[in-house]
């Protein structure tokens, strides 16, 4: 696991948009505002980080937006297992 990969994944615009959509579907209030509370949990999930790192190594131009790299189920499972900490 690489902190550089986790950082890149957490700041991937396409993945952020997908996580935001997941939050909206899960009924999270103000998902656009809330997404930042979830991104590092999503990016550091072992399966997501490994898939993202592999896609980067393969020169995938859009690893966060590519559903064959990170599936919606991977995102959903991580979001459901990692509610944000209270501020």
VOLOPA-819480 format. One line per 3 residues: their letters; for each residue y, z, x of C-alpha. Coordinates in nm, 4 decimals, padded with zeros to 6 digits, always signed. Each point is the difference from the previous one (the first is absolute). Example, Ala and Ser with C-alpha at 12.3 -4.5 7.8 and 13.67 -1.06 7.14 Angstrom:
AS) -00.4500,+00.7800,+01.2300 ~ +00.3440,-00.0660,+00.1370;
end
This chain:
XXX) +00.0000,+00.0000,+00.0000 ~ +00.3356,-00.1029,+00.1407 ~ +00.3341,+00.1518,-00.0932;
XXX) +00.1569,-00.3391,+00.0657 ~ -00.2323,-00.1629,-00.2553 ~ +00.0593,+00.2775,-00.2533;
XXX) +00.3759,-00.0404,+00.0422 ~ -00.0194,-00.3788,-00.0391 ~ -00.2208,+00.0364,-00.3074;
XXX) +00.2251,+00.2641,-00.1599 ~ +00.3002,-00.2275,+00.0467 ~ -00.1669,-00.3219,-00.1210;
XXX) +00.2138,-00.1337,-00.2866 ~ -00.2871,-00.1736,-00.1772 ~ -00.2184,+00.3111,+00.0124;
XXX) +00.2909,+00.2145,-00.1167 ~ +00.0416,-00.2298,-00.3000 ~ -00.3714,+00.0283,-00.0798;
XXX) +00.0053,+00.3796,+00.0272 ~ +00.3081,+00.0058,-00.2247 ~ -00.1874,-00.2064,-00.2587;
XXX) -00.2935,+00.2399,+00.0251 ~ +00.2298,+00.2971,-00.0569 ~ +00.1533,-00.1694,-00.3036;
XXX) -00.3426,-00.0687,-00.1460 ~ -00.1022,+00.3608,+00.0681 ~ +00.3009,+00.1230,-00.1974;
XXX) +00.1966,+00.1451,+00.2915 ~ +00.3582,+00.0566,-00.1080 ~ +00.2468,-00.2214,+00.1906;
XXX) -00.2629,-00.1740,+00.2156 ~ +00.2581,-00.1823,+00.2130 ~ +00.1574,+00.3319,+00.0968;
XXX) -00.3379,+00.1717,+00.0411 ~ -00.1748,-00.2595,+00.2178 ~ +00.1344,+00.1453,+00.3239;
XXX) -00.1858,+00.3218,-00.0757 ~ -00.3306,-00.1904,+00.0032 ~ +00.0281,-00.2628,+00.2720;
XXX) -00.1105,+00.2047,+00.2997 ~ -00.2956,+00.1436,-00.1922 ~ -00.1020,-00.3545,-00.0939;
XXX) +00.0619,-00.1399,+00.3489 ~ -00.1920,+00.2774,+00.1739 ~ -00.3060,-00.0154,-00.2267;
XXX) -00.2863,-00.0868,+00.2354 ~ -00.1178,-00.3075,-00.1907 ~ +00.3498,-00.1404,-00.0490;
XXX) +00.1099,+00.0622,+00.3587 ~ -00.3164,-00.1611,+00.1355 ~ +00.0347,-00.3031,-00.2273;
XXX) +00.3672,-00.0390,+00.0880 ~ -00.0691,+00.0284,+00.3733 ~ -00.2769,-00.2584,-00.0263;
XXX) +00.2275,-00.2386,-00.1881 ~ +00.2715,+00.0405,+00.2632 ~ -00.2527,-00.0720,+00.2761;
XXX) -00.1033,-00.3158,-00.1875 ~ +00.3656,-00.1090,-00.0235 ~ +00.0073,+00.0273,-00.3800;
XXX) +00.3634,-00.0730,-00.0895 ~ -00.0018,+00.2199,-00.3126 ~ -00.2522,+00.2852,+00.0368;
XXX) +00.1715,+00.2235,-00.2578 ~ +00.0155,-00.2734,-00.2609 ~ -00.3462,-00.1429,+00.0610;
XXX) -00.2407,+00.1445,-00.2573 ~ -00.2955,-00.1025,+00.2152 ~ +00.1299,+00.2387,+00.2677;
XXX) +00.1081,+00.2948,-00.2173 ~ -00.1378,-00.0040,-00.3504 ~ +00.1721,+00.1429,-00.3046;
XXX) -00.2877,+00.2469,-00.0290 ~ +00.0671,+00.1273,+00.3526 ~ +00.3641,+00.0601,-00.0938;
XXX) -00.0868,+00.1628,-00.3317 ~ -00.2593,+00.2319,+00.1524 ~ +00.2420,+00.1172,+00.2657;
XXX) +00.2899,+00.0482,-00.2430 ~ -00.2179,+00.2017,-00.2361 ~ -00.1357,+00.2174,+00.2832;
XXX) +00.3402,+00.0652,+00.1613 ~ +00.2672,+00.1166,-00.2396 ~ +00.3268,+00.0486,+00.1864;
XXX) +00.0848,+00.3429,+00.1312 ~ +00.2774,+00.1858,-00.1719 ~ +00.3338,-00.0341,+00.1804;
end
